Amino acid sequence: MDVSEALRTRHSTRSFSARPVPDDVIEAILLDAREAPSWSNTQPWRVAVATGATCDALRQDFIAASQTRLPTPDVNQLFTYPPGLQARRRETGFGLYETLGIAKADSEARTRQFERNHAMFDAPAAVFLFAHQAMAEYAVLDAGCFLMAMLLSATSHGVQSCAQAVLASYPDLVRARYDVGDEWRLLCGVALGYEDGHVVNTFRPARAPLSDIVLARR
Ligand SMILES: Cc1cc2nc3c(=O)[nH]c(=O)nc-3n(C[C@H](O)[C@H](O)[C@H](O)COP(=O)(O)O)c2cc1C
């Protein structure tokens, strides 16, 4: 699979089967991802890999935390969206709910679907991605390169994924199980596994036309 095909094949999976991802496949994906470029090759990222019982335990931790306390992310997750971005966000959200047959007015069903995030959509593996706080936005940019490399490599290895900012809501849960210092900021988790036949996995949100992205030349 070439990069173009991986880019066009990758999509967010929100319902996984129980089939585990073999350790050597996860390692191959991370070996690919570490090839990502970064500012002065500082590689200002860290990952915590959760599989098997650890992944299941973290899943339960996230579900419990989401039911009992407010998120305390390392990075801001509350934005005031400008109208153009808010429109895309709403369209994507409603598109997902439409795929699931959830009516716009059914806020309970929407909440239930949102809560599937904390269960990592039942993925058998998750990778938690950190960026070093000393390099501010550039560490986040570099970690974004790492993230994309990981998602594309997963695709080429036949593994499905979903990047999840929701899994950065309670960094203390991840810190409790991994030795990661406070200088590392948790950006997101990535659910990894094999998608099942659930209709949610057919959702493909549209992209803006190039004319909306590329600035006109003057
Ligand atoms: C940094 C990042 C965080 C995301 N967080 C979530 C999340 O918490 N929950 C979720 O269901 N999807 C999440 N997504 C997936 C996006 O919703 C998805 O990438 C976007 O709608 C485009 O769809 P596609 O990935 O299927 O192409 C996230 C994606 C990125 C890149």
The ligand as an SDF file (V2000), in Angstrom:
LIG
                    3D

 31 33  0  0  0  0  0  0  0  0999 V2000
   -6.1370   14.8630   17.5320 C   0  0  0  0  0  0  0  0  0  0  0  0
   -7.4440   14.1530   17.2310 C   0  0  0  0  0  0  0  0  0  0  0  0
   -8.3380   13.9100   18.2680 C   0  0  0  0  0  0  0  0  0  0  0  0
   -9.5320   13.2410   18.0100 C   0  0  0  0  0  0  0  0  0  0  0  0
  -10.3770   12.9480   19.0570 N   0  0  0  0  0  0  0  0  0  0  0  0
  -11.4630   12.1800   18.8300 C   0  0  0  0  0  0  0  0  0  0  0  0
  -12.2540   11.7430   19.9300 C   0  0  0  0  0  0  0  0  0  0  0  0
  -11.9980   12.0410   21.1010 O   0  0  0  0  0  0  0  0  0  0  0  0
  -13.3140   10.9360   19.6610 N   0  0  0  0  0  0  0  0  0  0  0  0
  -13.6320   10.5570   18.3800 C   0  0  0  0  0  0  0  0  0  0  0  0
  -14.6010    9.8050   18.2040 O   0  0  0  0  0  0  0  0  0  0  0  0
  -12.8880   10.9640   17.3270 N   0  0  0  0  0  0  0  0  0  0  0  0
  -11.8200   11.7550   17.5200 C   0  0  0  0  0  0  0  0  0  0  0  0
  -11.0160   12.1210   16.4740 N   0  0  0  0  0  0  0  0  0  0  0  0
  -11.3460   11.6610   15.1150 C   0  0  0  0  0  0  0  0  0  0  0  0
  -11.9130   12.7830   14.2740 C   0  0  0  0  0  0  0  0  0  0  0  0
  -13.2440   13.0210   14.6440 O   0  0  0  0  0  0  0  0  0  0  0  0
  -11.8060   12.3390   12.8050 C   0  0  0  0  0  0  0  0  0  0  0  0
  -10.4530   12.2210   12.4650 O   0  0  0  0  0  0  0  0  0  0  0  0
  -12.4730   13.3210   11.8360 C   0  0  0  0  0  0  0  0  0  0  0  0
  -13.8430   13.3920   12.0820 O   0  0  0  0  0  0  0  0  0  0  0  0
  -12.2340   12.8650   10.3780 C   0  0  0  0  0  0  0  0  0  0  0  0
  -12.7350   11.5570   10.1970 O   0  0  0  0  0  0  0  0  0  0  0  0
  -11.8220   10.3460    9.7510 P   0  0  0  0  0  0  0  0  0  0  0  0
  -10.7200   10.1770   10.7780 O   0  0  0  0  0  0  0  0  0  0  0  0
  -12.7470    9.1510    9.7490 O   0  0  0  0  0  0  0  0  0  0  0  0
  -11.2590   10.6620    8.4180 O   0  0  0  0  0  0  0  0  0  0  0  0
   -9.8390   12.8240   16.6930 C   0  0  0  0  0  0  0  0  0  0  0  0
   -8.9380   13.0730   15.6610 C   0  0  0  0  0  0  0  0  0  0  0  0
   -7.7460   13.7340   15.9130 C   0  0  0  0  0  0  0  0  0  0  0  0
   -6.7670   13.9400   14.7950 C   0  0  0  0  0  0  0  0  0  0  0  0
  1  2  1  0
  2  3  1  0
  2 30  2  0
  3  4  2  0
  4  5  1  0
  4 28  1  0
  5  6  2  0
  6  7  1  0
  6 13  1  0
  7  8  2  0
  7  9  1  0
  9 10  1  0
 10 11  2  0
 10 12  1  0
 12 13  2  0
 13 14  1  0
 14 15  1  0
 14 28  1  0
 15 16  1  0
 16 17  1  0
 16 18  1  0
 18 19  1  0
 18 20  1  0
 20 21  1  0
 20 22  1  0
 22 23  1  0
 23 24  1  0
 24 25  2  0
 24 26  1  0
 24 27  1  0
 28 29  2  0
 29 30  1  0
 30 31  1  0
M  END
$$$$
